[in-house]
Structures are given as structure tokens and as C-alpha cells.
Amino acid sequence: MIKGNIVKSNEHGTEGMILAITRDGKRAKLKVFGRDAEVWRTLDSMTVIVDGNEQCWKCGGSGVYQGGGMVLNGRFTGYTGDCYACAGKGTQNNEDRIRNHYYWHRQAVVDVAVAEAERGEFESLERTAERMAKPKPAAKVKIRSKKPAKKAVTNDDSKLIECKECGSLHRSDIPCF
């Protein structure tokens, strides 16, 4: 098993892609399909489904990406270019799958960071990625903890607090991530 393999869990029946393998070769970091979480699993608890080259799902194996148009009188009227997902080859290998994963998921982090910046809550892309990776508690579970005192700050007629728990500046009615 190597990075980029598509695997199936023998225990859970879920599928995912191997993102990293430990140096001792016993565990792997997986992106589980259908979930926004990355998990660590032992290699002996998985079976390889896809290894190596596979027809590109984005371009259908042609190597050409077609966008922004339609077929009119048998001719495509939009724009075309090399398919990013397979680099114009028509097939994806393990390296292509890893590159695509980090490209598409990094874009999600950037989109959330832009939304935070518009709200005045942005710190860094790394901090945004950490907050996105943390699982949120279930709605029915009430978590109580001793929180340190919060210092109130006024900014543009809105009450902002300098939170000692998360180290950021946010409204007092919004919980920490």
C-alpha cells in the first residue's frame, strides 16, 4: 500500500484514500469518502481497491476538460483545455489523486478563511484549517467547562471579546471553536 491508493476498510466497509503512511509502515492516514475527517487506521485492516492508473473521472479519459458551453449542431461551443485532474493524460495515477485531494480541499479552507476575514475573525490559514478539522460536539451534549474571564472590547458599535480560551477576537454570543 502506498499514498494515493483507494482502500476499503475491512472493519467498517467505508472507502477512502491513503494520504500518508507512518515510517514503520503499520498505520495510514486516510481521507474517508463522504466525511470531512481524516483518520488513522492500521494497514492490515484495509484492502486496496485502486492502485496505479485509472480512467480520469473528470474528463472521461479524453484528457480534455470542457467547460462553460453546450453541444450545438454536433459541435461544443464552450472552452476547452487540459484536464487538471489527470494533467491531460486521460488516466489518474496515485500522485494525481494526492495532488487533486490537496488542491480541492485546500480551496475549501481558503473559502472559509475568506468568510472569516469578511466577519473580522481571520487569523491564519493554518488556524482556519485546524478549526475545520475539529469535530463539533453533538447538539444534545452540553459541555460545561471553567472558562477564564473575558475582557470586553468595543469595535464599530459591536461587543467583541478578546477570548483567552481560543486566543482570538470574536463576539461574546459566538462560542469558541
C-alpha positions, -999 to +999 in steps of 0.1 A: +000+000+000+012+035-009+000+070-008-028+076-033-043+041-031-080+039-028-088+014+000-117-002+017-119-008+055-124-045+064-140-034+097-163-006+087-169-011+050-160+025+042-138+036+014-111+062+014-077+073+000-043+069+017-028+103+024+002+093+045+019+062+059+039+061+092+076+054+090+072+019+105+046+011+078+019+000+102-007+028+100-020+051+074-038+085+074-070+082+053-094+106+038-127+088+043-150+094+014-183+111+024-168+126+055-148+157+061-125+139+085-091+123+081-085+093+103-056+070+112-061+032+106-038+002+106-028-011+072-038-047+080-074-035+085-077-023+048-079-038+013-066-019-018-093-013-043-075+010-068-037+012-073-020+029-101-037+042-133-074+045-136-095+063-162-100+100-152-135+107-139-133+144-146-127+142-184-139+107-190-105+096-203-101+122-231-076+144-213-095+175-223-116+195-199-147+211-214-165+239-195-190+267-199-208+255-230-230+230-247-231+209-278-248+228-307-252+212-341-227+185-331-200+210-320-190+220-285-194+258-280-176+263-247-140+265-237-116+235-235-082+229-220-060+202-204-078+184-176-063+193-143-074+161-126-052+139-149-028+165-162-042+159-198-032+121-198-067+107-196-058+085-166-051+093-130-023+077-111-016+077-073+003+110-075-026+127-094-051+116-067-030+130-039-024+163-058-061+167-065-071+159-029-049+187-015-058+212-043-096+207-039-096+206-001-072+235+003-097+255-017-124+248+009-101+261+036-094+293+016-132+298+011-138+295+048-109+318+056-123+345+032-157+343+050-139+346+084-120+377+071-152+393+060-165+388+095-133+401+110-123+367+126-095+356+103-061+348+119-042+324+095-049+296+070-034+271+094-057+282+122-087+280+099-077+245+088-074+234+124-108+247+133-123+230+102-107+196+112-121+197+148-153+177+151-182+197+165-200+183+196-234+168+192-263+193+196-278+174+226-245+172+246-240+202+269-203+208+276-195+228+307-161+240+315-145+266+336-138+295+313-113+323+321-127+358+325-132+376+292-122+411+285-148+432+266-136+453+236-158+477+217-153+479+179-176+496+154-206+496+179-204+458+184-193+440+215-162+419+208-142+400+234-106+390+235-110+354+243-083+337+264-096+302+255-092+304+218-069+334+216-090+353+190-113+383+189-149+374+184-184+384+195-194+373+230-225+354+218-205+332+194-189+301+210-152+293+206-142+267+180 
